[in-house]
Amino acid sequence: MMTVTYTARVANARFCGFSKLLLAWKGSIYKVLYKEFLAFFAMYTAISITYRFFLPQNQKRYFEKLAIYCNHYASLIPMSFVLGFYVTLVVNRWWNQYTSIPLPDRLMCVLSGGLQGADERGRLLRRTMMRYTSLSALLILRSVSTAVFKRFPTMDHVVEAGFMTREERKKFEGLHSPYNKYWIPCVWFTNLAAVARCEGRIKDDHTLMLLLEELNKFRGKCGMLFHYDMISVPLVYTQVVTLAVYSFFLVCLIGRQFLDPNQGYVGHDLDLYVPIFTLLQFFFYAGWLKVAEQLINPFGEDDDDFETNWLIDRNFQVSMMAVDEMYGDLPMMERDRYWNDSNPRPPYTAATLFVLRKPSFQGSTFDMAIPKEEMHFQPLEEIAENTEESVSRHPNMALFNRLLNAAPSHAGFMSGALRRTSAQLQRLYHSPSIDRCVSDDDDSESCKIGKGGSLPSGLGQDTQSTVCSFREEKSARVPLLEIQFGAEQVKPGGHFDISQVEEDNESNGSGIEDAHWKIEENPKTEVASSVTRLPPPPQHLTETRPASTLPLTFYHPSRYPFHTTSDSSLVHCRSQPVVSHHKALSAIPNSPVGQHSMSFLNVPSLESQRFRSVSMGSELTGT
């Protein structure tokens, strides 16, 4: 019997498309269930006739109470739950068994291309090896399928069918083993492959390994079929489901009877002779159980069981043709009809011409509509300003994060000074004297620190200038400029001896944080004279570079004069990007000598061609 195939009949969904399938008999639920259905209906009818015509009145009353009791407690049997899980398990197992059927297609392709030789010896090797694989599949299917066993009941039938020679049968039966010996032809295959490799017909070890891998996959599927046949669904599960279904409908034979309406029982107002919905329920639940009974072993002779004999014939014929007749048989190569066509379009028939009218799919957003005013590109400067406004509530922390990002590493010379600067910024951030931020030139780039302002984005620029002003105010915190710097050796000319600091660091083992600066104080020096000592900026200062990739260093401290004032504290701070040193100096107002004093912290780059500087100025107001 052939498997019932109806996929072509339901290829297109149409009105009453599946209703035509209900009339099919082969492989249908009617063919499987009609005997059980007739038996159930006959028993129900017999009980109903006995109740109506043969029982006396007192026994009728007793039967009516029994029927109400059975109908009430029949719902306690979990039919849907038990049957649902059981059928799902069986269907999954059924499909996995089909995918485990060994097919020789992959193996025959590797064998045809890997084992060379158009002579009789090469042909004999290829055909014999392919016959061994077909023999192994036949032996395993013969042990699990009733249809195959009926076709090949003894080994004489296998020899007569041509899958095994008489010498091979003697060798096969001479190997004594209490277990299934389907794997012996696979071992013969590997031995022949080793012989072909020694003869040079298999060119390299890689081809031999590929051939043996495909053989192992083929043998593994044979083993899976054997294990599926040996390991069934647990018997207790099958028994539970079967008992649940049959006990439920045995109870329904009594509980679903129509009782005398004159007795006034609840739910028994009508007296129908045929229990339509009870029969439908039996049809569905019992049919569900029959589906599981048919699929639990698909190697039988039911209508929907696997066509194992057809598979044996197909696999043997195809594999032999692939390794023998098709070996080295190639059609002559020639140019295809679209050789000079850059856009080949295969033709359509009149039945499929409607496909050309459909537009090609370009993507789900291809037809998306966007307003015209939202299609214009926006300048990056405006986007940067909007970004700065979003972080305007914590400008000091933004400056602090920017300085941290500018640090090259924690192990360099700048790490100690940068951590010292970070601590000072944190002290300034927590200082109660911060109240406002004033721009020198009323530029929109400036922001109010501590009042919800924002710092301009200067991460892509080469210079960042920050001017901090102080006013007289008594504070419990130590002002920034009251921090004393210890004296260290300064070379003549006011230059800071970095080498001495490095030697001290190496001797003390405490890092650059223990290094002190010696600042050459000259009260008569004006701010302008300090500014003139700043080195000229490089020619490529305007070249942008991420701040995180710029190493920092200090020049000698004589360029950073600090005028300490004990009664000064931070009033306002302005941060703006500066493109060149000249622009940075022009943004800082000059003050008379003795009344105002400016201090700068210039941080250029260690690289000779790249430059990065941060200028921090403190405006001190005299008392």
C-alpha positions as CSV (number, residue, x, y, z in Angstrom):
1,M,0.0,0.0,0.0
2,M,1.2,3.5,-0.8
3,T,1.2,6.4,1.6
4,V,-1.9,8.6,1.1
5,T,-0.7,11.9,-0.4
6,Y,-3.0,14.8,-0.8
7,T,-0.7,17.8,-0.7
8,A,-1.4,18.8,-4.4
9,R,-5.2,18.9,-3.6
10,V,-4.6,21.5,-0.8
11,A,-1.9,23.5,-2.5
12,N,-4.3,26.5,-2.8
13,A,-6.7,27.4,-0.1
14,R,-10.2,27.8,-1.6
15,F,-13.8,27.5,-0.7
16,C,-14.6,24.0,0.6
17,G,-11.1,22.9,-0.3
18,F,-10.7,20.6,2.7
19,S,-14.3,19.4,2.5
20,K,-13.4,17.2,-0.5
21,L,-10.8,15.4,1.6
22,L,-13.6,14.4,4.0
23,L,-14.9,12.1,1.3
24,A,-11.7,10.1,0.9
25,W,-11.7,6.6,2.3
26,K,-8.1,5.3,2.1
27,G,-6.2,6.6,5.1
28,S,-9.2,8.3,6.6
29,I,-10.5,8.3,10.1
30,Y,-13.6,6.5,9.0
31,K,-11.6,3.5,7.9
32,V,-9.7,3.3,11.1
33,L,-12.6,4.1,13.6
34,Y,-15.8,2.8,12.1
35,K,-15.7,-0.6,13.9
36,E,-15.2,1.0,17.3
37,F,-17.8,3.7,16.5
38,L,-20.4,1.1,15.6
39,A,-19.7,-1.0,18.7
40,F,-20.1,2.1,20.9
41,F,-23.4,3.1,19.3
42,A,-24.7,-0.4,19.5
43,M,-24.0,-0.6,23.3
44,Y,-25.6,2.8,23.9
45,T,-28.7,1.7,22.0
46,A,-29.0,-1.6,23.9
47,I,-28.8,0.2,27.3
48,S,-31.3,2.8,26.2
49,I,-33.8,0.2,25.0
50,T,-33.4,-1.8,28.2
51,Y,-34.0,1.4,30.3
52,R,-37.1,2.4,28.4
53,F,-38.9,-0.9,27.9
54,F,-37.6,-3.7,30.2
55,L,-36.9,-2.1,33.6
56,P,-39.6,-1.8,36.2
57,Q,-40.4,1.6,37.8
58,N,-38.3,1.2,40.9
59,Q,-35.3,0.0,38.9
60,K,-35.8,2.9,36.4
61,R,-35.5,5.4,39.4
62,Y,-32.4,3.6,40.5
63,F,-30.9,3.7,37.0
64,E,-31.7,7.4,36.6
65,K,-29.8,8.2,39.8
66,L,-26.9,6.1,38.6
67,A,-26.9,8.0,35.2
68,I,-26.8,11.4,36.9
69,Y,-24.0,10.3,39.2
70,C,-21.9,9.0,36.2
71,N,-22.5,12.1,34.2
72,H,-21.4,14.3,37.0
73,Y,-18.1,12.5,37.7
74,A,-17.2,11.7,34.2
75,S,-15.6,15.1,33.8
76,L,-13.0,14.2,36.3
77,I,-11.1,12.2,33.7
78,P,-8.6,14.6,32.1
79,M,-9.2,13.4,28.5
80,S,-7.8,16.5,26.7
81,F,-4.7,16.7,28.9
82,V,-3.7,13.1,28.6
83,L,-4.5,12.7,24.9
84,G,-2.9,16.0,23.9
85,F,0.6,15.2,25.4
86,Y,0.5,11.6,24.2
87,V,-0.3,12.4,20.6
88,T,2.3,15.2,20.5
89,L,4.9,12.8,21.7
90,V,4.0,10.2,19.2
91,V,3.9,12.6,16.2
92,N,7.4,14.0,17.0
93,R,8.7,10.5,17.4
94,W,7.1,9.5,14.0
95,W,8.8,12.3,12.1
96,N,12.2,11.6,13.8
97,Q,12.0,8.0,12.7
98,Y,11.5,9.1,9.1
99,T,14.5,11.4,9.2
100,S,16.5,8.5,10.5
101,I,16.0,6.3,7.4
102,P,19.5,6.0,5.8
103,L,19.7,7.5,2.4
104,P,22.8,6.9,0.2
105,D,22.7,10.2,-1.8
106,R,25.6,12.0,0.0
107,L,27.7,8.9,0.2
108,M,27.4,8.1,-3.4
109,C,28.4,11.6,-4.5
110,V,31.6,11.5,-2.4
111,L,32.4,8.0,-3.6
112,S,31.9,8.8,-7.2
113,G,34.2,11.8,-7.0
114,G,36.7,10.5,-4.5
115,L,37.5,7.0,-5.8
116,Q,39.3,7.3,-9.1
117,G,39.7,4.8,-11.9
118,A,37.7,4.2,-15.0
119,D,39.0,0.6,-15.4
120,E,37.3,-2.5,-14.3
121,R,39.1,-2.5,-10.9
122,G,37.9,1.0,-10.1
123,R,34.4,0.2,-11.2
124,L,34.4,-3.0,-9.1
125,L,35.5,-1.1,-6.0
126,R,32.9,1.6,-6.4
127,R,30.0,-0.8,-7.0
128,T,31.0,-3.2,-4.2
129,M,31.3,-0.4,-1.7
130,M,28.0,1.1,-2.7
131,R,26.4,-2.4,-2.5
132,Y,27.7,-2.8,1.0
133,T,25.8,0.4,2.1
134,S,22.6,-0.8,0.5
135,L,23.0,-4.2,2.2
136,S,23.5,-2.5,5.6
137,A,20.3,-0.5,5.1
138,L,18.4,-3.6,4.0
139,L,19.5,-5.5,7.0
140,I,18.3,-2.8,9.4
141,L,15.0,-2.2,7.6
142,R,14.4,-6.0,7.5
143,S,14.7,-6.1,11.3
144,V,12.3,-3.2,12.0
145,S,9.8,-3.2,9.2
146,T,7.2,-5.9,8.8
147,A,6.8,-5.1,5.1
148,V,10.5,-5.5,4.4
149,F,10.7,-8.7,6.4
150,K,7.9,-10.2,4.4
151,R,9.8,-9.4,1.2
152,F,13.1,-10.8,2.5
153,P,12.2,-13.4,5.2
154,T,15.6,-15.2,5.1
155,M,19.2,-14.5,4.1
156,D,18.7,-16.7,1.0
157,H,16.3,-14.1,-0.3
158,V,18.9,-11.4,0.4
159,V,21.5,-13.3,-1.6
160,E,19.1,-14.1,-4.4
161,A,18.0,-10.5,-4.6
162,G,21.7,-9.5,-5.4
163,F,22.5,-7.6,-2.2
164,M,24.9,-10.2,-1.0
165,T,27.1,-12.8,-2.7
166,R,27.4,-16.4,-1.4
167,E,31.0,-15.8,-0.3
168,E,29.9,-12.7,1.6
169,R,27.1,-14.7,3.2
170,K,29.5,-17.3,4.5
171,K,31.7,-14.6,5.9
172,F,28.7,-12.9,7.4
173,E,27.4,-16.0,9.1
174,G,30.9,-17.0,10.2
175,L,31.1,-13.9,12.4
176,H,29.2,-15.0,15.5
177,S,27.5,-12.3,17.5
178,P,24.3,-12.5,19.6
179,Y,23.4,-9.0,18.4
180,N,22.1,-7.5,15.2
181,K,24.9,-7.6,12.6
182,Y,23.7,-4.8,10.3
183,W,27.0,-3.0,10.9
184,I,29.2,-5.7,9.3
185,P,28.8,-4.4,5.7
186,C,29.9,-0.9,6.9
187,V,33.2,-2.4,8.2
188,W,33.7,-4.1,4.9
189,F,33.2,-0.7,3.3
190,T,36.0,0.8,5.4
191,N,38.4,-2.0,4.6
192,L,37.8,-1.5,0.9
193,A,38.4,2.2,1.3
194,A,41.7,1.5,3.0
195,V,42.7,-0.8,0.1
196,A,41.7,1.9,-2.5
197,R,43.9,4.4,-0.6
198,C,46.9,2.1,-0.7
199,E,46.4,1.6,-4.4
200,G,46.3,5.3,-4.9
201,R,42.7,5.4,-6.2
202,I,41.9,7.7,-3.4
203,K,44.3,10.5,-3.9
204,D,44.7,11.9,-0.4
205,D,43.8,11.4,3.2
206,H,41.4,14.2,3.2
207,T,39.2,12.5,0.6
208,L,39.4,9.2,2.6
209,M,38.4,11.0,5.8
210,L,35.4,12.7,4.0
211,L,34.3,9.3,2.7
212,L,34.5,7.7,6.1
213,E,32.6,10.5,7.7
214,E,29.7,10.1,5.3
215,L,29.7,6.4,5.9
216,N,29.6,7.0,9.7
217,K,26.6,9.3,9.3
218,F,24.9,6.6,7.2
219,R,25.6,3.9,9.8
220,G,24.5,6.2,12.6
221,K,21.0,6.5,11.0
222,C,20.8,2.8,10.8
223,G,21.6,2.6,14.5
224,M,18.9,5.2,15.2
225,L,16.3,3.1,13.5
226,F,17.4,0.1,15.5
227,H,17.1,2.1,18.8
228,Y,13.7,3.5,17.9
229,D,12.5,0.0,17.3
230,M,14.0,-1.2,20.6
231,I,13.0,1.8,22.8
232,S,9.3,2.4,22.5
233,V,7.1,4.9,24.2
234,P,6.9,3.8,27.8
235,L,4.2,1.2,28.2
236,V,2.7,2.8,31.3
237,Y,2.0,6.0,29.3
238,T,0.3,4.1,26.5
239,Q,-1.8,2.1,29.1
240,V,-2.8,5.3,31.0
241,V,-4.0,7.0,27.8
242,T,-5.9,3.9,26.5
243,L,-7.6,3.2,29.9
244,A,-8.5,6.9,30.2
245,V,-10.2,6.9,26.8
246,Y,-12.1,3.6,27.1
247,S,-13.2,4.2,30.7
248,F,-14.5,7.6,29.9
249,F,-16.7,6.3,27.2
250,L,-17.9,3.3,29.2
251,V,-19.1,5.8,31.8
252,C,-20.7,7.9,29.1
253,L,-22.7,4.8,28.0
254,I,-24.7,5.2,31.2
255,G,-24.2,8.9,32.1
256,R,-25.2,10.3,28.7
257,Q,-28.6,8.4,28.6
258,F,-31.7,10.5,28.0
259,L,-33.9,10.2,31.2
260,D,-37.6,10.5,31.6
261,P,-38.5,14.2,31.4
262,N,-41.6,13.7,33.7
263,Q,-39.2,13.1,36.6
264,G,-38.0,16.7,36.5
265,Y,-34.3,16.0,36.6
266,V,-32.1,19.1,35.9
267,G,-30.8,19.0,32.3
268,H,-33.1,16.3,31.2
269,D,-35.9,18.3,29.7
270,L,-35.6,16.7,26.3
271,D,-35.9,13.1,25.4
272,L,-33.8,12.4,22.3
273,Y,-33.1,8.9,21.2
274,V,-29.7,9.6,19.4
275,P,-26.9,11.3,21.5
276,I,-25.5,13.4,18.8
277,F,-22.9,15.3,20.8
278,T,-21.8,12.2,22.7
279,L,-21.2,10.4,19.4
280,L,-19.1,13.4,18.1
281,Q,-17.1,13.4,21.3
282,F,-16.4,9.7,20.9
283,F,-15.5,10.3,17.2
284,F,-12.9,13.0,18.2
285,Y,-11.3,11.4,21.3
286,A,-11.3,7.8,20.0
287,G,-10.1,9.1,16.6
288,W,-7.3,10.9,18.4
289,L,-6.2,7.7,20.1
290,K,-6.3,5.8,16.8
291,V,-4.0,8.4,15.2
292,A,-1.5,7.7,18.0
293,E,-1.9,4.0,17.5
294,Q,-1.1,4.2,13.8
295,L,1.9,6.6,14.1
296,I,3.6,5.0,17.1
297,N,5.1,2.4,14.7
298,P,5.3,3.7,11.1
299,F,7.1,0.6,9.8
300,G,4.0,-1.5,9.6
301,E,1.5,-1.9,6.7
302,D,-1.0,0.8,7.5
303,D,-2.1,3.3,4.9
304,D,0.1,6.0,6.3
305,D,3.2,3.9,7.2
306,F,6.5,4.5,5.5
307,E,7.1,2.9,2.1
308,T,10.2,1.0,3.1
309,N,10.2,-1.4,0.1
310,W,9.9,1.5,-2.3
311,L,12.9,3.2,-0.5
312,I,15.0,0.1,-0.8
313,D,14.4,-0.1,-4.6
314,R,15.0,3.6,-5.1
315,N,18.2,3.9,-3.1
316,F,19.7,0.8,-4.6
317,Q,19.1,1.8,-8.2
318,V,20.1,5.5,-7.8
319,S,23.3,4.6,-5.9
320,M,24.5,2.1,-8.4
321,M,23.9,4.4,-11.3
322,A,25.7,7.3,-9.6
323,V,29.0,5.3,-9.0
324,D,29.0,3.3,-12.2
325,E,27.3,4.7,-15.3
326,M,27.6,8.3,-14.3
327,Y,31.3,8.0,-13.3
328,G,33.3,10.4,-15.5
329,D,30.2,10.9,-17.7
330,L,30.0,14.6,-18.3
331,P,28.0,16.5,-20.9
332,M,29.9,18.8,-23.2
333,M,30.2,22.3,-21.8
334,E,28.9,25.1,-23.9
335,R,27.8,28.7,-23.4
336,D,24.4,29.1,-21.9
337,R,21.8,31.2,-23.7
338,Y,22.3,34.2,-21.3
339,W,26.1,34.3,-21.9
340,N,26.2,38.0,-23.0
341,D,23.1,39.1,-21.0
342,S,23.9,41.0,-17.8
343,N,20.3,40.8,-16.7
344,P,19.0,37.2,-17.5
345,R,15.3,36.8,-17.3
346,P,13.9,33.3,-17.7
347,P,10.6,33.3,-19.7
348,Y,7.1,32.9,-18.2
349,T,4.2,31.0,-19.5
350,A,0.8,32.5,-19.9
351,A,-0.3,30.9,-16.7
352,T,2.5,32.6,-14.7
353,L,2.6,36.0,-16.5
354,F,0.9,37.8,-13.6
355,V,4.2,37.5,-11.7
356,L,5.8,40.1,-14.0
357,R,3.1,42.7,-12.9
358,K,4.2,42.4,-9.3
359,P,6.9,44.9,-8.2
360,S,10.1,43.5,-6.9
361,F,10.4,43.6,-3.1
362,Q,12.8,46.3,-2.0
363,G,12.3,46.2,1.8
364,S,9.6,46.9,4.3
365,T,10.7,50.6,4.6
366,F,10.9,51.2,0.8
367,D,7.5,52.9,0.6
368,M,7.8,54.7,3.9
369,A,6.7,58.4,3.6
370,I,8.7,61.1,5.4
371,P,7.7,64.8,5.5
372,K,9.7,67.0,3.3
373,E,10.7,69.4,6.1
374,E,12.3,66.5,8.0
375,M,14.5,65.4,5.1
376,H,17.1,68.3,5.4
377,F,20.4,67.6,7.0
378,Q,21.1,69.6,10.1
379,P,24.5,71.3,10.8
380,L,26.6,69.4,13.2
381,E,27.2,72.6,15.3
382,E,23.5,72.8,16.2
383,I,23.4,69.1,17.1
384,A,26.4,69.7,19.3
385,E,24.7,72.7,21.0
386,N,21.6,70.6,21.6
387,T,23.7,67.9,23.1
388,E,25.4,70.4,25.4
389,E,22.1,71.7,26.7
390,S,21.1,68.2,27.7
391,V,24.0,68.0,30.2
392,S,23.8,71.7,31.4
393,R,22.9,70.8,35.0
394,H,26.3,69.5,35.9
395,P,28.9,71.5,33.9
396,N,31.7,71.0,36.4
397,M,31.3,67.2,36.2
398,A,31.3,67.5,32.4
399,L,34.6,69.3,32.6
400,F,35.8,66.7,35.1
401,N,34.9,63.9,32.7
402,R,36.5,65.7,29.8
403,L,39.8,65.9,31.7
404,L,39.6,62.3,32.6
405,N,39.0,61.3,29.0
406,A,42.0,63.4,28.0
407,A,44.3,61.3,30.2
408,P,46.5,58.9,28.1
409,S,47.0,56.4,30.9
410,H,47.3,56.1,34.7
411,A,50.9,55.1,34.5
412,G,52.2,58.1,32.7
413,F,53.8,61.3,34.0
414,M,50.5,63.2,33.6
415,S,48.4,60.7,35.7
416,G,49.5,62.2,39.1
417,A,48.9,65.8,38.1
418,L,45.6,64.9,36.4
419,R,44.3,63.1,39.6
420,R,45.4,66.1,41.6
421,T,43.4,68.4,39.2
422,S,40.4,66.1,39.5
423,A,40.5,66.3,43.3
424,Q,40.6,70.1,43.0
425,L,37.7,70.1,40.6
426,Q,35.7,67.9,42.9
427,R,36.5,70.3,45.7
428,L,35.3,73.2,43.6
429,Y,32.1,71.3,42.6
430,H,31.2,70.8,46.3
431,S,32.2,74.3,47.3
432,P,29.2,76.5,48.3
433,S,30.7,79.6,46.7
434,I,29.8,78.5,43.2
435,D,26.9,80.5,42.1
436,R,27.1,81.6,38.5
437,C,29.0,81.5,35.3
438,V,29.6,84.7,33.3
439,S,30.8,84.8,29.7
440,D,33.4,87.4,28.8
441,D,32.0,88.1,25.4
442,D,28.4,87.1,26.0
443,D,28.9,84.2,23.6
444,S,26.2,81.6,23.3
445,E,28.9,78.9,23.9
446,S,29.3,80.0,27.5
447,C,27.2,78.5,30.3
448,K,26.3,79.0,33.9
449,I,28.0,76.5,36.1
450,G,25.9,75.4,39.1
451,K,22.8,77.0,37.6
452,G,21.9,74.5,34.9
453,G,24.3,75.6,32.2
454,S,26.3,73.4,29.9
455,L,29.9,73.2,28.7
456,P,30.6,73.5,25.0
457,S,31.7,70.4,23.3
458,G,35.5,70.7,22.8
459,L,36.5,67.1,22.6
460,G,37.4,67.4,18.9
461,Q,39.4,70.6,19.3
462,D,43.0,71.1,20.2
463,T,42.8,73.7,23.0
464,Q,40.4,74.1,25.8
465,S,40.4,77.4,27.8
466,T,38.8,77.7,31.2
467,V,38.8,80.9,33.2
468,C,37.8,80.7,36.8
469,S,37.2,83.9,38.9
470,F,37.3,84.2,42.7
471,R,35.8,86.7,45.1
472,E,36.1,87.4,48.7
473,E,34.1,85.0,50.7
474,K,34.8,83.1,53.8
475,S,34.4,79.4,53.3
476,A,35.1,76.4,55.4
477,R,36.8,74.8,52.5
478,V,40.3,75.5,51.5
479,P,40.4,77.7,48.3
480,L,42.1,76.3,45.2
481,L,45.0,78.8,45.3
482,E,45.8,78.2,48.9
483,I,47.2,74.8,48.1
484,Q,50.9,75.0,48.7
485,F,53.3,73.4,46.4
486,G,56.5,72.0,47.9
487,A,59.9,73.2,46.7
488,E,61.9,71.0,44.4
489,Q,65.1,71.6,42.5
490,V,64.6,74.1,39.7
491,K,67.2,74.4,37.1
492,P,68.7,77.8,36.4
493,G,66.5,79.9,34.3
494,G,63.3,78.8,36.1
495,H,63.0,75.5,34.3
496,F,61.4,72.6,36.1
497,D,63.7,69.6,36.5
498,I,61.6,66.7,35.4
499,S,64.4,64.2,35.5
500,Q,64.9,65.0,39.2
501,V,61.2,64.3,39.8
502,E,61.5,61.0,37.9
503,E,64.5,60.0,40.0
504,D,62.7,60.9,43.2
505,N,59.7,58.9,42.1
506,E,61.8,55.8,41.3
507,S,63.6,56.1,44.7
508,N,60.4,56.7,46.7
509,G,58.2,54.3,44.7
510,S,55.2,56.5,45.3
511,G,54.5,57.6,41.7
512,I,54.2,61.0,40.2
513,E,51.7,62.2,42.9
514,D,54.6,62.8,45.3
515,A,56.3,65.2,43.0
516,H,56.3,68.9,44.0
517,W,56.6,72.0,42.0
518,K,58.8,74.9,42.8
519,I,57.2,78.1,41.5
520,E,59.3,81.0,41.0
521,E,57.3,83.9,42.4
522,N,58.0,87.3,41.0
523,P,55.4,89.8,42.4
524,K,56.5,92.5,39.9
525,T,55.8,90.4,36.9
526,E,52.6,91.2,35.1
527,V,50.2,88.9,33.5
528,A,51.2,90.1,30.1
529,S,54.8,89.2,30.7
530,S,53.7,85.7,31.7
531,V,51.7,85.4,28.6
532,T,54.6,86.4,26.4
533,R,56.6,83.5,27.8
534,L,54.1,81.0,26.4
535,P,55.4,79.0,23.5
536,P,54.0,79.7,20.1
537,P,51.4,77.3,18.9
538,P,52.2,74.8,16.2
539,Q,51.1,75.4,12.6
540,H,48.7,72.5,12.6
541,L,47.1,73.5,15.9
542,T,43.6,73.6,14.3
543,E,43.8,69.9,13.3
544,T,41.2,68.0,15.2
545,R,42.1,65.0,17.3
546,P,40.1,63.1,19.9
547,A,41.1,64.1,23.4
548,S,41.4,60.6,24.6
549,T,44.4,60.0,22.2
550,L,46.4,63.1,23.2
551,P,49.2,62.6,25.8
552,L,49.8,65.5,28.2
553,T,52.9,67.0,29.7
554,F,53.9,70.2,31.6
555,Y,56.4,72.9,30.8
556,H,58.6,74.3,33.5
557,P,56.6,75.8,36.3
558,S,58.0,79.3,35.9
559,R,55.3,79.8,33.3
560,Y,52.5,79.1,35.7
561,P,52.7,81.9,38.3
562,F,50.2,81.6,41.1
563,H,49.4,84.5,43.3
564,T,47.9,83.1,46.5
565,T,45.1,85.0,48.2
566,S,43.8,83.6,51.5
567,D,40.4,85.3,51.3
568,S,39.4,84.4,47.8
569,S,37.0,81.7,46.6
570,L,35.4,80.7,43.3
571,V,32.8,83.1,41.8
572,H,32.3,82.0,38.3
573,C,33.9,79.7,35.7
574,R,33.7,79.9,32.0
575,S,34.7,77.1,29.6
576,Q,35.0,77.7,25.9
577,P,36.9,76.0,23.0
578,V,39.9,77.9,21.7
579,V,41.4,77.2,18.3
580,S,44.7,78.9,18.9
581,H,46.7,80.4,21.7
582,H,46.3,83.9,20.4
583,K,42.5,83.6,20.6
584,A,42.8,82.1,24.0
585,L,44.8,85.0,25.3
586,S,42.5,87.5,23.8
587,A,39.6,86.0,25.7
588,I,41.2,86.7,29.1
589,P,41.0,90.4,30.3
590,N,44.2,92.1,31.4
591,S,44.3,93.4,34.9
592,P,46.5,96.1,36.4
593,V,49.6,94.9,38.3
594,G,48.9,94.5,41.9
595,Q,45.2,94.5,41.6
596,H,44.6,91.4,39.5
597,S,46.8,88.4,38.9
598,M,46.4,85.8,36.2
599,S,47.7,82.3,36.4
600,F,47.7,79.8,33.5
601,L,48.2,76.0,33.4
602,N,49.4,75.1,29.9
603,V,49.4,71.4,29.1
604,P,50.9,70.7,25.7
605,S,51.4,67.3,24.1
606,L,54.4,65.1,24.4
607,E,54.4,64.7,20.6
608,S,56.4,67.2,18.6
609,Q,53.8,67.6,15.9
610,R,50.6,67.2,17.8
611,F,49.5,69.7,20.4
612,R,46.9,69.7,23.2
613,S,46.7,72.4,25.8
614,V,44.4,73.2,28.7
615,S,44.6,76.7,30.1
616,M,43.1,77.4,33.5
617,G,43.1,80.9,34.7
618,S,42.2,82.2,38.1
619,E,41.1,85.9,38.4
620,L,41.9,87.1,41.9
621,T,40.2,90.2,43.2
622,G,42.2,92.2,45.7
623,T,40.6,93.3,49.0
